[in-house]
Amino acid sequence: MDEERERHILESLRDKIDELAINMEKMKLAEYVNLLNRPWRLLYINFISGLARGLGTAVGFAILGAIMLLVLQHLVRLNLPVIGGFIAEIVAIVQSRLAP
């Protein structure tokens, strides 16, 4: 009875260890530990990702600003009584800032 129980416990432990090994492979833990052991590579990767994020933010903001400017210009062309003058002032200010 004891041998059977020990065998069952060992098989259960073996299954858990196999499951843990598979999960560690999925997490790519070895690559992460290797990256932590090379701090200059980690700095380089973080620097490049920061540049990419900053460039993406700048391009996205420029596109969004251009779209908003086009929408505002379209609203001015509709000649709405109250909003038209206000938007015309905003568009004029933005265009004067963009002009060299």
Secondary structure in CASP SS format (residue, H / E / C, confidence):
PFRMAT SS
TARGET T0000
AUTHOR 0000-0000-0000
METHOD secondary structure of the structure
MODEL  1
M C 1.00
D H 1.00
E H 1.00
E H 1.00
R H 1.00
E H 1.00
R H 1.00
H H 1.00
I H 1.00
L H 1.00
E H 1.00
S H 1.00
L H 1.00
R H 1.00
D H 1.00
K H 1.00
I H 1.00
D H 1.00
E H 1.00
L H 1.00
A H 1.00
I H 1.00
N H 1.00
M H 1.00
E H 1.00
K H 1.00
M H 1.00
K C 1.00
L H 1.00
A H 1.00
E H 1.00
Y H 1.00
V H 1.00
N H 1.00
L H 1.00
L H 1.00
N C 1.00
R C 1.00
P H 1.00
W H 1.00
R H 1.00
L H 1.00
L H 1.00
Y H 1.00
I H 1.00
N H 1.00
F H 1.00
I H 1.00
S H 1.00
G H 1.00
L H 1.00
A H 1.00
R H 1.00
G H 1.00
L H 1.00
G H 1.00
T H 1.00
A H 1.00
V H 1.00
G H 1.00
F H 1.00
A H 1.00
I H 1.00
L H 1.00
G H 1.00
A H 1.00
I H 1.00
M H 1.00
L H 1.00
L H 1.00
V H 1.00
L H 1.00
Q H 1.00
H H 1.00
L H 1.00
V H 1.00
R H 1.00
L H 1.00
N C 1.00
L C 1.00
P C 1.00
V C 1.00
I H 1.00
G H 1.00
G H 1.00
F H 1.00
I H 1.00
A H 1.00
E H 1.00
I H 1.00
V H 1.00
A H 1.00
I H 1.00
V H 1.00
Q H 1.00
S H 1.00
R H 1.00
L H 1.00
A C 1.00
P C 1.00
END
